[in-house]
Amino acid sequence: MTITLGYWDIRAKGEACRYLLRYSGVDWTDRRIEMTEEGYKSWYSEKLELGLDLPNLPYLIDGDIKITQSVAICRYLGRKFGLVPGDDEKDIVKNEMIEQEAVDLRAAFQEILKKDQFEEKKPAYFENLEKKLEILDKYIGDGPFVLGEKLTYVDFMLYEFVSQIRKLTAERVDKAENLARFLQIFQELPQLQDYFNSEKLAAEVPINPSFSAFPG
């Protein structure tokens, strides 16, 4: 059966899941819900009819497997497509730590997006971001991926959340040379080239909702 991924028509927390599905080459349905009054009504009318244990967005349906929560979806797709660490406990720990670091980066970014607080919160956010990126950059090292040559689902999460932040402050992200190189190498993955070169990407699907301080 075709996999279905449902999410709002923005990048936010859903795009890393989409990258994993694009990379895999499997057939899948990209169910996008517009962030309009009509879109909200559509989602709220269907959310309890999908058989989801914890109805939310994003959701993924793969036969009788039904998942919500973006990290749980990424982990599932990582296992499904062989994009997980091997048996080395140090690799597993590193992968899981950077998974959560990526989640924290996204959460801190999201925290400043209210229009009435954006300008006030930006200076402190930028100061803390530089410190976080410096530490993360050193931990990742030469890469090219989180676990060196081994590509895992965490690379998809890290790429997406750091590239979202880069839209806001490219100069700060690019100072982290290992991270900047990681972003470039990820964009050159052959399985994603068609997408990264596509008109769909050129149309710039927004990172955040239009009502946020930084739609991106």
TORPA-4810 file (N, C-alpha, C, O; in nm, 3 decimals):
<nodes>
NODE_1_0.083_-0.119_0.000_0.000_0.000_0.000_0.087_0.125_0.000_0.197_0.124_0.055_M
NODE_2_0.039_0.231_-0.061_0.112_0.357_-0.066_0.113_0.422_0.072_0.011_0.428_0.140_T
NODE_3_0.230_0.471_0.112_0.243_0.544_0.238_0.179_0.681_0.222_0.192_0.744_0.117_I
NODE_4_0.111_0.727_0.325_0.055_0.862_0.325_0.117_0.942_0.439_0.119_0.897_0.554_T
NODE_5_0.168_1.059_0.407_0.216_1.153_0.508_0.127_1.275_0.503_0.112_1.338_0.398_L
NODE_6_0.067_1.310_0.616_-0.019_1.426_0.623_0.042_1.535_0.708_0.090_1.509_0.818_G
NODE_7_0.040_1.659_0.656_0.092_1.773_0.732_0.043_1.901_0.668_-0.008_1.901_0.556_Y
NODE_8_0.058_2.011_0.741_0.027_2.142_0.685_0.113_2.170_0.563_0.216_2.106_0.543_W
NODE_9_0.071_2.264_0.482_0.144_2.299_0.360_0.256_2.399_0.392_0.266_2.506_0.332_D
NODE_10_0.340_2.359_0.487_0.460_2.434_0.525_0.569_2.331_0.554_0.543_2.211_0.556_I
NODE_11_0.692_2.379_0.578_0.801_2.287_0.611_0.799_2.251_0.760_0.773_2.136_0.795_R
NODE_12_0.825_2.348_0.847_0.816_2.331_0.993_0.868_2.194_1.038_0.984_2.161_1.014_A
NODE_13_0.783_2.115_1.102_0.824_1.984_1.155_0.801_1.869_1.058_0.838_1.756_1.087_K
NODE_14_0.741_1.897_0.943_0.706_1.789_0.851_0.804_1.762_0.740_0.803_1.653_0.682_G
NODE_15_0.889_1.859_0.709_0.972_1.846_0.589_1.078_1.738_0.600_1.111_1.674_0.501_E
NODE_16_1.133_1.716_0.720_1.232_1.610_0.737_1.171_1.474_0.703_1.237_1.389_0.643_A
NODE_17_1.045_1.454_0.741_0.975_1.329_0.706_0.960_1.319_0.554_0.979_1.211_0.497_C
NODE_18_0.928_1.430_0.490_0.915_1.430_0.343_1.047_1.397_0.276_1.051_1.323_0.178_R
NODE_19_1.158_1.452_0.329_1.289_1.421_0.272_1.317_1.271_0.277_1.365_1.213_0.180_Y
NODE_20_1.286_1.209_0.391_1.310_1.066_0.405_1.231_0.986_0.302_1.282_0.888_0.246_L
NODE_21_1.108_1.026_0.277_1.026_0.955_0.178_1.075_0.982_0.037_1.078_0.891_-0.046_L
NODE_22_1.114_1.105_0.008_1.170_1.135_-0.125_1.298_1.054_-0.148_1.319_0.998_-0.256_R
NODE_23_1.382_1.049_-0.047_1.509_0.977_-0.057_1.488_0.828_-0.083_1.563_0.767_-0.159_Y
NODE_24_1.386_0.772_-0.022_1.363_0.627_-0.029_1.326_0.578_-0.168_1.357_0.465_-0.205_S
NODE_25_1.259_0.663_-0.244_1.215_0.623_-0.378_1.085_0.545_-0.378_1.041_0.500_-0.485_G
NODE_26_1.022_0.526_-0.263_0.895_0.452_-0.259_0.781_0.543_-0.306_0.794_0.666_-0.307_V
NODE_27_0.671_0.482_-0.345_0.551_0.559_-0.376_0.488_0.608_-0.246_0.474_0.532_-0.150_D
NODE_28_0.453_0.733_-0.242_0.388_0.786_-0.122_0.299_0.903_-0.161_0.317_0.965_-0.265_W
NODE_29_0.204_0.930_-0.075_0.110_1.039_-0.097_0.144_1.154_-0.003_0.151_1.137_0.119_T
NODE_30_0.164_1.271_-0.061_0.199_1.391_0.016_0.071_1.468_0.043_0.031_1.554_-0.035_D
NODE_31_0.007_1.437_0.156_-0.120_1.499_0.192_-0.092_1.632_0.261_-0.049_1.636_0.376_R
NODE_32_-0.116_1.741_0.189_-0.088_1.875_0.243_-0.219_1.946_0.273_-0.313_1.944_0.194_R
NODE_33_-0.222_2.008_0.388_-0.342_2.077_0.434_-0.312_2.225_0.441_-0.220_2.267_0.512_I
NODE_34_-0.387_2.304_0.370_-0.364_2.449_0.369_-0.397_2.509_0.505_-0.492_2.469_0.572_E
NODE_35_-0.317_2.607_0.543_-0.338_2.675_0.670_-0.435_2.791_0.649_-0.402_2.908_0.666_M
NODE_36_-0.555_2.753_0.612_-0.664_2.847_0.590_-0.783_2.800_0.673_-0.780_2.691_0.729_T
NODE_37_-0.886_2.881_0.681_-1.004_2.841_0.757_-1.063_2.712_0.701_-1.104_2.623_0.776_E
NODE_38_-1.065_2.703_0.568_-1.117_2.581_0.504_-1.027_2.462_0.534_-1.076_2.351_0.558_E
NODE_39_-0.895_2.485_0.532_-0.801_2.377_0.562_-0.814_2.327_0.704_-0.813_2.206_0.728_G
NODE_40_-0.827_2.421_0.798_-0.846_2.381_0.938_-0.973_2.298_0.954_-0.973_2.195_1.022_Y
NODE_41_-1.081_2.342_0.892_-1.208_2.269_0.901_-1.193_2.129_0.844_-1.244_2.032_0.900_K
NODE_42_-1.121_2.119_0.731_-1.100_1.989_0.667_-1.025_1.894_0.760_-1.062_1.778_0.775_S
NODE_43_-0.918_1.946_0.823_-0.839_1.862_0.913_-0.918_1.820_1.036_-0.917_1.704_1.075_W
NODE_44_-0.987_1.915_1.097_-1.060_1.882_1.219_-1.176_1.787_1.193_-1.218_1.714_1.283_Y
NODE_45_-1.229_1.786_1.072_-1.337_1.694_1.039_-1.286_1.553_1.012_-1.360_1.456_1.028_S
NODE_46_-1.158_1.541_0.970_-1.106_1.409_0.935_-1.015_1.349_1.040_-0.992_1.228_1.038_E
NODE_47_-0.962_1.429_1.134_-0.858_1.380_1.223_-0.901_1.262_1.309_-0.819_1.176_1.342_K
NODE_48_-1.027_1.258_1.346_-1.074_1.148_1.430_-1.123_1.029_1.349_-1.164_0.928_1.405_L
NODE_49_-1.117_1.043_1.216_-1.165_0.935_1.129_-1.050_0.853_1.070_-1.075_0.759_0.995_E
NODE_50_-0.926_0.887_1.102_-0.810_0.823_1.040_-0.758_0.703_1.118_-0.667_0.634_1.072_L
NODE_51_-0.814_0.680_1.234_-0.767_0.567_1.314_-0.637_0.594_1.386_-0.566_0.500_1.423_G
NODE_52_-0.604_0.722_1.408_-0.480_0.758_1.477_-0.502_0.750_1.627_-0.602_0.801_1.679_L
NODE_53_-0.409_0.687_1.698_-0.423_0.675_1.843_-0.410_0.811_1.911_-0.481_0.840_2.007_D
NODE_54_-0.319_0.893_1.861_-0.298_1.027_1.914_-0.308_1.126_1.798_-0.206_1.171_1.746_L
NODE_55_-0.430_1.160_1.756_-0.448_1.242_1.635_-0.370_1.373_1.641_-0.383_1.451_1.736_P
NODE_56_-0.288_1.395_1.539_-0.203_1.514_1.536_-0.142_1.524_1.396_-0.157_1.434_1.313_N
NODE_57_-0.075_1.635_1.372_0.003_1.654_1.250_0.149_1.679_1.288_0.177_1.752_1.382_L
NODE_58_0.243_1.618_1.214_0.221_1.529_1.101_0.173_1.390_1.144_0.189_1.349_1.259_P
NODE_59_0.114_1.319_1.048_0.080_1.179_1.069_0.132_1.099_0.950_0.147_1.151_0.840_Y
NODE_60_0.158_0.970_0.975_0.201_0.879_0.868_0.120_0.751_0.879_0.105_0.694_0.987_L
NODE_61_0.068_0.707_0.765_-0.005_0.581_0.758_0.065_0.490_0.658_0.078_0.524_0.540_I
NODE_62_0.108_0.375_0.706_0.177_0.276_0.624_0.111_0.141_0.651_0.155_0.066_0.738_D
NODE_63_0.005_0.111_0.574_-0.072_-0.009_0.600_-0.141_0.001_0.736_-0.217_0.095_0.760_G
NODE_64_-0.112_-0.095_0.824_-0.175_-0.091_0.956_-0.089_-0.017_1.059_-0.124_-0.013_1.177_D
NODE_65_0.023_0.041_1.013_0.106_0.124_1.100_0.060_0.269_1.087_0.060_0.325_0.978_I
NODE_66_0.020_0.328_1.199_-0.028_0.465_1.199_0.045_0.541_1.309_0.040_0.504_1.427_K
NODE_67_0.114_0.649_1.269_0.205_0.718_1.361_0.178_0.867_1.358_0.148_0.924_1.253_I
NODE_68_0.187_0.930_1.475_0.194_1.075_1.484_0.320_1.109_1.563_0.386_1.022_1.620_T
NODE_69_0.352_1.240_1.565_0.474_1.296_1.624_0.589_1.281_1.523_0.623_1.171_1.480_Q
NODE_70_0.648_1.395_1.487_0.746_1.400_1.379_0.869_1.315_1.406_0.920_1.250_1.315_S
NODE_71_0.920_1.315_1.530_1.040_1.236_1.560_1.008_1.087_1.550_1.089_1.010_1.497_V
NODE_72_0.892_1.046_1.600_0.853_0.905_1.589_0.842_0.862_1.443_0.880_0.751_1.408_A
NODE_73_0.791_0.951_1.358_0.781_0.921_1.215_0.919_0.907_1.153_0.945_0.813_1.078_I
NODE_74_1.009_1.000_1.186_1.146_0.993_1.132_1.216_0.866_1.177_1.286_0.802_1.098_C
NODE_75_1.199_0.829_1.302_1.262_0.706_1.352_1.206_0.583_1.278_1.282_0.495_1.239_R
NODE_76_1.076_0.580_1.260_1.014_0.467_1.189_1.066_0.456_1.046_1.104_0.348_1.001_Y
NODE_77_1.069_0.569_0.975_1.118_0.568_0.838_1.266_0.533_0.833_1.312_0.468_0.739_L
NODE_78_1.342_0.577_0.933_1.482_0.539_0.940_1.499_0.389_0.950_1.583_0.331_0.882_G
NODE_79_1.420_0.326_1.035_1.426_0.180_1.048_1.379_0.112_0.919_1.440_0.015_0.874_R
NODE_80_1.273_0.164_0.863_1.215_0.102_0.742_1.313_0.105_0.625_1.319_0.010_0.547_K
NODE_81_1.388_0.213_0.613_1.475_0.230_0.497_1.623_0.206_0.527_1.709_0.238_0.445_F
NODE_82_1.653_0.150_0.644_1.791_0.117_0.678_1.877_0.238_0.709_1.999_0.233_0.690_G
NODE_83_1.816_0.345_0.755_1.889_0.468_0.785_1.902_0.487_0.936_1.863_0.590_0.991_L
NODE_84_1.957_0.385_1.000_1.977_0.386_1.144_2.121_0.342_1.173_2.184_0.279_1.088_V
NODE_85_2.173_0.374_1.292_2.307_0.327_1.325_2.313_0.175_1.331_2.210_0.108_1.336_P
NODE_86_2.434_0.123_1.330_2.451_-0.021_1.348_2.443_-0.056_1.496_2.364_0.002_1.570_G
NODE_87_2.525_-0.152_1.538_2.520_-0.200_1.677_2.618_-0.128_1.769_2.619_-0.153_1.889_D
NODE_88_2.698_-0.038_1.714_2.796_0.032_1.795_2.726_0.130_1.889_2.660_0.224_1.844_D
NODE_89_2.739_0.107_2.020_2.666_0.188_2.117_2.706_0.335_2.112_2.622_0.422_2.134_E
NODE_90_2.832_0.364_2.082_2.875_0.503_2.073_2.806_0.574_1.957_2.767_0.690_1.968_K
NODE_91_2.790_0.503_1.844_2.718_0.562_1.730_2.572_0.585_1.764_2.515_0.688_1.728_D
NODE_92_2.511_0.488_1.832_2.370_0.501_1.869_2.351_0.623_1.959_2.258_0.702_1.940_I
NODE_93_2.439_0.636_2.058_2.428_0.747_2.152_2.448_0.881_2.081_2.373_0.975_2.104_V
NODE_94_2.550_0.889_1.996_2.575_1.014_1.923_2.455_1.051_1.837_2.413_1.167_1.833_K
NODE_95_2.399_0.953_1.769_2.283_0.978_1.683_2.165_1.030_1.765_2.100_1.126_1.725_N
NODE_96_2.139_0.967_1.878_2.026_1.007_1.960_2.046_1.144_2.023_1.952_1.222_2.037_E
NODE_97_2.170_1.175_2.061_2.198_1.306_2.119_2.177_1.416_2.015_2.119_1.520_2.046_M
NODE_98_2.225_1.395_1.893_2.209_1.498_1.791_2.064_1.506_1.744_2.017_1.613_1.705_I
NODE_99_1.993_1.394_1.748_1.848_1.398_1.720_1.781_1.499_1.813_1.704_1.584_1.768_E
NODE_100_1.810_1.488_1.941_1.747_1.578_2.038_1.801_1.720_2.030_1.728_1.816_2.056_Q
NODE_101_1.928_1.734_1.993_1.983_1.868_1.972_1.913_1.937_1.855_1.886_2.056_1.861_E
NODE_102_1.885_1.861_1.750_1.812_1.916_1.635_1.672_1.960_1.677_1.625_2.066_1.635_A
NODE_103_1.606_1.879_1.759_1.473_1.914_1.809_1.480_2.042_1.892_1.394_2.129_1.881_V
NODE_104_1.583_2.054_1.976_1.600_2.174_2.058_1.625_2.298_1.973_1.574_2.405_2.003_D
NODE_105_1.703_2.283_1.866_1.729_2.395_1.776_1.599_2.445_1.714_1.575_2.566_1.706_L
NODE_106_1.516_2.353_1.672_1.388_2.390_1.612_1.297_2.456_1.717_1.229_2.554_1.687_R
NODE_107_1.295_2.402_1.838_1.209_2.457_1.942_1.249_2.599_1.979_1.163_2.685_1.998_A
NODE_108_1.380_2.625_1.989_1.428_2.759_2.022_1.395_2.857_1.911_1.359_2.972_1.936_A
NODE_109_1.407_2.811_1.787_1.373_2.893_1.671_1.224_2.928_1.673_1.186_3.042_1.649_F
NODE_110_1.142_2.828_1.702_0.998_2.847_1.703_0.955_2.943_1.815_0.855_3.014_1.803_Q
NODE_111_1.032_2.945_1.923_0.998_3.025_2.040_0.997_3.175_2.012_0.928_3.250_2.081_E
NODE_112_1.072_3.220_1.912_1.084_3.365_1.886_0.990_3.414_1.776_0.996_3.530_1.737_I
NODE_113_0.902_3.326_1.726_0.828_3.357_1.604_0.701_3.438_1.623_0.637_3.475_1.524_L
NODE_114_0.662_3.467_1.747_0.545_3.552_1.767_0.579_3.695_1.728_0.681_3.749_1.769_K
NODE_115_0.493_3.755_1.647_0.523_3.887_1.590_0.548_3.993_1.696_0.633_4.080_1.678_K
NODE_116_0.477_3.986_1.805_0.491_4.090_1.906_0.614_4.072_1.994_0.642_4.156_2.080_D
NODE_117_0.689_3.962_1.974_0.807_3.935_2.055_0.934_3.916_1.973_1.044_3.907_2.028_Q
NODE_118_0.920_3.910_1.841_1.030_3.872_1.753_1.152_3.962_1.769_1.261_3.913_1.798_F
NODE_119_1.136_4.092_1.752_1.250_4.183_1.757_1.311_4.187_1.897_1.432_4.200_1.912_E
NODE_120_1.227_4.176_1.998_1.277_4.179_2.136_1.360_4.056_2.169_1.461_4.065_2.239_E
NODE_121_1.317_3.941_2.119_1.384_3.814_2.155_1.503_3.780_2.066_1.586_3.698_2.104_K
NODE_122_1.512_3.841_1.949_1.617_3.803_1.854_1.759_3.815_1.909_1.837_3.721_1.892_K
NODE_123_1.798_3.925_1.974_1.937_3.937_2.018_1.982_3.823_2.110_2.088_3.765_2.089_P
NODE_124_1.901_3.791_2.210_1.937_3.682_2.302_1.937_3.548_2.229_2.021_3.462_2.255_A
NODE_125_1.841_3.532_2.137_1.836_3.407_2.059_1.962_3.390_1.975_2.021_3.282_1.973_Y
NODE_126_2.004_3.495_1.906_2.124_3.489_1.822_2.249_3.459_1.905_2.334_3.381_1.863_F
NODE_127_2.258_3.521_2.021_2.375_3.498_2.107_2.383_3.353_2.150_2.490_3.292_2.144_E
NODE_128_2.271_3.298_2.193_2.269_3.158_2.236_2.289_3.063_2.118_2.354_2.960_2.131_N
NODE_129_2.232_3.100_2.003_2.246_3.016_1.884_2.392_2.999_1.845_2.435_2.888_1.814_L
NODE_130_2.468_3.107_1.846_2.610_3.098_1.807_2.684_3.001_1.898_2.768_2.924_1.851_E
NODE_131_2.655_3.006_2.027_2.721_2.914_2.121_2.681_2.770_2.092_2.766_2.680_2.093_K
NODE_132_2.552_2.747_2.067_2.503_2.612_2.040_2.564_2.556_1.911_2.606_2.441_1.906_K
NODE_133_2.568_2.640_1.808_2.622_2.595_1.680_2.771_2.565_1.689_2.820_2.472_1.625_L
NODE_134_2.842_2.644_1.768_2.986_2.621_1.784_3.012_2.485_1.848_3.101_2.412_1.805_E
NODE_135_2.935_2.451_1.951_2.950_2.322_2.018_2.910_2.207_1.926_2.981_2.107_1.917_I
NODE_136_2.798_2.223_1.857_2.750_2.119_1.766_2.846_2.098_1.650_2.870_1.985_1.608_L
NODE_137_2.899_2.207_1.599_2.994_2.200_1.488_3.116_2.117_1.526_3.163_2.034_1.448_D
NODE_138_3.167_2.139_1.645_3.284_2.065_1.692_3.251_1.918_1.712_3.332_1.831_1.679_K
NODE_139_3.133_1.889_1.764_3.093_1.752_1.792_3.075_1.672_1.663_3.113_1.555_1.657_Y
NODE_140_3.018_1.733_1.562_2.999_1.664_1.434_3.132_1.636_1.367_3.153_1.529_1.311_I
NODE_141_3.223_1.733_1.374_3.355_1.715_1.314_3.349_1.717_1.162_3.265_1.783_1.103_G
NODE_142_3.441_1.642_1.101_3.456_1.647_0.955_3.342_1.580_0.880_3.324_1.602_0.761_D
NODE_143_3.264_1.497_0.951_3.150_1.433_0.885_3.192_1.329_0.780_3.282_1.249_0.807_G
NODE_144_3.129_1.327_0.663_3.039_1.431_0.613_2.901_1.432_0.680_2.829_1.531_0.673_P
NODE_145_2.865_1.319_0.746_2.735_1.312_0.813_2.756_1.299_0.963_2.870_1.295_1.011_F
NODE_146_2.648_1.292_1.037_2.657_1.283_1.183_2.745_1.166_1.225_2.826_1.179_1.316_V
NODE_147_2.729_1.051_1.159_2.809_0.933_1.190_2.914_0.908_1.083_2.936_0.793_1.043_L
NODE_148_2.978_1.013_1.036_3.082_0.998_0.935_3.024_0.964_0.800_2.946_1.042_0.745_G
NODE_149_3.060_0.848_0.746_3.011_0.808_0.614_2.871_0.749_0.618_2.807_0.735_0.514_E
NODE_150_2.823_0.713_0.736_2.692_0.648_0.751_2.580_0.751_0.758_2.575_0.831_0.852_K
NODE_151_2.491_0.749_0.660_2.375_0.838_0.658_2.264_0.777_0.742_2.231_0.659_0.727_L
NODE_152_2.205_0.858_0.832_2.093_0.811_0.912_1.979_0.912_0.908_1.993_1.023_0.856_T
NODE_153_1.866_0.872_0.964_1.749_0.960_0.966_1.777_1.091_1.038_1.713_1.192_1.008_Y
NODE_154_1.871_1.092_1.132_1.903_1.213_1.206_1.963_1.320_1.114_1.942_1.439_1.137_V
NODE_155_2.036_1.278_1.013_2.091_1.375_0.916_1.979_1.452_0.848_1.994_1.571_0.820_D
NODE_156_1.868_1.387_0.821_1.755_1.452_0.755_1.693_1.556_0.849_1.654_1.664_0.805_F
NODE_157_1.683_1.522_0.976_1.631_1.617_1.075_1.726_1.734_1.093_1.684_1.850_1.092_M
NODE_158_1.854_1.704_1.110_1.952_1.810_1.134_1.959_1.904_1.014_1.964_2.026_1.030_L
NODE_159_1.962_1.847_0.893_1.965_1.931_0.774_1.847_2.026_0.772_1.863_2.147_0.753_Y
NODE_160_1.728_1.972_0.791_1.609_2.056_0.777_1.604_2.166_0.881_1.577_2.282_0.847_E
NODE_161_1.630_2.134_1.006_1.615_2.235_1.110_1.725_2.340_1.104_1.700_2.457_1.132_F
NODE_162_1.847_2.300_1.069_1.955_2.399_1.055_1.934_2.484_0.931_1.961_2.605_0.933_V
NODE_163_1.885_2.424_0.823_1.862_2.503_0.701_1.748_2.602_0.720_1.747_2.708_0.658_S
NODE_164_1.650_2.567_0.805_1.545_2.663_0.837_1.604_2.784_0.909_1.571_2.898_0.876_Q
NODE_165_1.689_2.759_1.006_1.752_2.868_1.081_1.842_2.949_0.989_1.854_3.070_1.004_I
NODE_166_1.905_2.882_0.895_1.994_2.952_0.802_1.919_3.056_0.719_1.976_3.158_0.680_R
NODE_167_1.791_3.029_0.693_1.710_3.128_0.621_1.701_3.259_0.697_1.691_3.367_0.637_K
NODE_168_1.704_3.250_0.828_1.694_3.368_0.912_1.830_3.435_0.931_1.839_3.558_0.930_L
NODE_169_1.936_3.354_0.948_2.066_3.409_0.982_2.178_3.326_0.919_2.247_3.252_0.989_T
NODE_170_2.194_3.339_0.789_2.292_3.260_0.715_2.434_3.283_0.765_2.513_3.189_0.773_A
NODE_171_2.466_3.407_0.800_2.603_3.438_0.839_2.643_3.365_0.967_2.759_3.328_0.982_E
NODE_172_2.550_3.344_1.058_2.581_3.273_1.182_2.594_3.123_1.158_2.683_3.059_1.215_R
NODE_173_2.508_3.068_1.076_2.519_2.925_1.045_2.645_2.896_0.966_2.712_2.796_0.991_V
NODE_174_2.679_2.981_0.873_2.795_2.956_0.787_2.928_2.969_0.862_3.030_2.918_0.816_D
NODE_175_2.926_3.036_0.977_3.047_3.042_1.059_3.082_2.904_1.115_3.199_2.877_1.144_K
NODE_176_2.983_2.818_1.128_3.004_2.680_1.172_3.041_2.597_1.049_2.953_2.542_0.982_A
NODE_177_3.169_2.589_1.020_3.215_2.537_0.890_3.175_2.391_0.867_3.139_2.353_0.756_E
NODE_178_3.182_2.309_0.971_3.144_2.168_0.954_2.995_2.155_0.923_2.956_2.075_0.838_N
NODE_179_2.914_2.233_0.992_2.771_2.231_0.966_2.738_2.283_0.827_2.654_2.226_0.757_L
NODE_180_2.805_2.391_0.787_2.781_2.446_0.653_2.818_2.345_0.545_2.748_2.331_0.445_A
NODE_181_2.929_2.273_0.567_2.970_2.170_0.470_2.869_2.055_0.469_2.836_2.001_0.363_R
NODE_182_2.820_2.019_0.587_2.718_1.914_0.598_2.594_1.951_0.517_2.540_1.867_0.444_F
NODE_183_2.547_2.075_0.529_2.429_2.118_0.454_2.451_2.102_0.304_2.363_2.055_0.232_L
NODE_184_2.569_2.143_0.257_2.598_2.135_0.114_2.603_1.991_0.066_2.549_1.958_-0.040_Q
NODE_185_2.668_1.904_0.142_2.680_1.764_0.103_2.543_1.696_0.102_2.512_1.616_0.013_I
NODE_186_2.460_1.729_0.200_2.325_1.671_0.204_2.247_1.711_0.080_2.177_1.629_0.021_F
NODE_187_2.258_1.836_0.040_2.185_1.885_-0.078_2.231_1.816_-0.205_2.159_1.816_-0.305_Q
NODE_188_2.350_1.757_-0.203_2.405_1.690_-0.321_2.376_1.541_-0.324_2.423_1.471_-0.414_E
NODE_189_2.299_1.490_-0.228_2.264_1.348_-0.232_2.188_1.318_-0.362_2.089_1.384_-0.392_L
NODE_190_2.234_1.219_-0.439_2.171_1.192_-0.570_2.021_1.166_-0.562_1.946_1.205_-0.651_P
NODE_191_1.978_1.102_-0.455_1.836_1.067_-0.442_1.747_1.190_-0.421_1.626_1.182_-0.440_Q
NODE_192_1.807_1.302_-0.383_1.729_1.423_-0.359_1.754_1.532_-0.462_1.695_1.640_-0.454_L
NODE_193_1.841_1.505_-0.558_1.878_1.607_-0.655_1.758_1.658_-0.735_1.745_1.778_-0.757_Q
NODE_194_1.672_1.566_-0.778_1.556_1.608_-0.857_1.470_1.706_-0.777_1.419_1.804_-0.832_D
NODE_195_1.455_1.679_-0.648_1.374_1.769_-0.567_1.444_1.903_-0.546_1.382_2.008_-0.564_Y
NODE_196_1.570_1.899_-0.509_1.640_2.025_-0.481_1.654_2.112_-0.606_1.672_2.233_-0.596_F
NODE_197_1.645_2.051_-0.722_1.653_2.128_-0.848_1.515_2.156_-0.908_1.505_2.207_-1.019_N
NODE_198_1.410_2.122_-0.834_1.277_2.127_-0.892_1.214_2.264_-0.883_1.254_2.348_-0.803_S
NODE_199_1.113_2.285_-0.966_1.035_2.407_-0.960_0.956_2.415_-0.830_0.928_2.524_-0.780_E
NODE_200_0.921_2.297_-0.775_0.845_2.296_-0.650_0.926_2.359_-0.538_0.873_2.436_-0.458_K
NODE_201_1.055_2.326_-0.532_1.139_2.386_-0.430_1.161_2.533_-0.460_1.163_2.616_-0.369_L
NODE_202_1.178_2.565_-0.587_1.200_2.705_-0.625_1.082_2.793_-0.585_1.098_2.913_-0.563_A
NODE_203_0.964_2.732_-0.576_0.846_2.808_-0.536_0.849_2.845_-0.388_0.765_2.921_-0.340_A
NODE_204_0.947_2.788_-0.316_0.968_2.823_-0.175_0.846_2.796_-0.086_0.776_2.888_-0.045_E
NODE_205_0.823_2.668_-0.058_0.723_2.633_0.043_0.766_2.698_0.174_0.880_2.678_0.217_V
NODE_206_0.680_2.775_0.237_0.723_2.848_0.356_0.765_2.755_0.470_0.716_2.643_0.482_P
NODE_207_0.857_2.804_0.552_0.901_2.728_0.667_0.795_2.729_0.775_0.764_2.625_0.835_I
NODE_208_0.741_2.845_0.799_0.646_2.866_0.908_0.515_2.924_0.854_0.510_2.968_0.739_N
NODE_209_0.410_2.926_0.935_0.283_2.985_0.890_0.297_3.132_0.853_0.386_3.201_0.902_P
NODE_210_0.211_3.178_0.767_0.216_3.317_0.720_0.194_3.417_0.832_0.236_3.532_0.822_S
NODE_211_0.129_3.375_0.939_0.102_3.467_1.049_0.219_3.478_1.148_0.212_3.555_1.243_F
NODE_212_0.326_3.401_1.126_0.442_3.409_1.215_0.528_3.530_1.178_0.511_3.590_1.072_S
NODE_213_0.619_3.565_1.266_0.707_3.680_1.242_0.807_3.651_1.130_0.857_3.743_1.066_A
NODE_214_0.835_3.523_1.108_0.931_3.485_1.003_0.878_3.363_0.928_0.913_3.250_0.962_F
NODE_215_0.793_3.384_0.826_0.744_3.270_0.747_0.856_3.198_0.674_0.848_3.077_0.651_P
NODE_216_0.962_3.271_0.638_1.075_3.206_0.573_1.051_3.176_0.427_1.138_3.121_0.360_G
</nodes>
